[in-house]
Amino acid sequence: MSVQIKRIYDDVAENDGKRILVDRIWPRGVSKERAQLDEWLKGVAPITKLRQWFNHDPKKFAEFKRKYEKELKENEVQSHAYSELKELTLKYDVTLLYAAKEI
C-alpha cells in the first residue's frame, strides 16, 4: 500500500486511494463534494496550541516534530486516531490531505 500527501485544494486523482483529511479544522472554500473524502481524522492533527506555536516556521520543525510525536503517543484521542490511520494504510492506498500552504 502507498501513502501520499497533498493539499486538499489539489485535484482529485484516480490514484488517490482513500482520501483522508488530517487537519483539525475544515479547509476554507472546499465543499464536501469537492473534497471527496473517505475519512476526516481530525484527531490525528496536532493540538491547537502546538500548531499555533509552530506557525509553519521551518526553524521550529525539529522541535515541532518531537512534540507532535509525543502527543501522538500520550494523548488518548490522538493515539486512537493515529492507530486508525495506521490500520488504513495497511489496507489501502492512502492520500493524506492538508490545507496549509506548505508541509
N, C-alpha and C positions, 0 to 999 in steps of 0.2 A: 504494500500500500504506500501511496505517496502523500506527502504533506506539502502544500504550497501556501504562500502568504501573499495577499494582495489587498489593495484598497477596495472598499465596498463600492466606490464610485467607478471602478473599472467595469468594463462589460462582462457579463456572464459568459463563460466559455464552456464548451462541451466537456472538456477535461477537468472541470472544477470538482467533480465528485460531490461529496456532502459539503454544502456551503454553511460555514459556522461563523456567526458574528461573535467576536471575543472582546467587544467593548462593553463597558458598563452602561453607557448612555447611547440611546438610539441616534444614529448619524443624521445630521441635518440634511434636509432636502431629498431624502431617499424614502420612497414609499415601500410598503411591504411587498407589493407586487414587483417592483423593480429589483429589490434586494434578492428575491428568490431564495430565501434562507431555508435550510433544513433544521437548524438549531440556532438559538441565541443563548450562549453560555456566558452571561454577564458575570456570573460568579467566579469565573476564572480570571477576570480582569483585575489589575491592581486596585487596591482601595484608593478612594479619592485623595486622601492625604498624601499617599506616596506618589500618585500620578501628578498632583499639583506641585509637589516638591521637585520632581524630576523635570517637569515642564519642557520635555524634549531637548534638554541640554546635553549634547554629546559628551561633555566633560564629566557629567554625573552618571553616565551609563553604567560603568562598572559597579558603582555603589548601588544604583537602582536595581541592577540585575541581582546582586547579593540580597538586597532587602526583599525583592519580589519573590525570589526562590524560597526565602524564609517564610514569607506569607503563604505560599502555596503548600508548604509543609505543615504550618502551625495553625492557620485559620481554617476552621472546620468547613465553612461554606466553600471557600476557595479550594481546599483539598478535595472535597467531594466533586466539585465541578471539574477540577483537573483530572481526577480519576476517570470521570465520564468522558472527557476529551481523549484521554489516552486509549480508552476502550474503542472509541470511534475510529481512531487512527489505525487500530489493529484490524478493523473490519472493512474499512472503506478508504478510497482516495478522499482526501480532505483538503478544502481550501479554507484557511483561517482568514477572516475578513476583519479589517480595522478601518477606522475613519480618519486617523491622524494623517497629516501631510507627509510625514516621514516615519520610518520604523525606528 
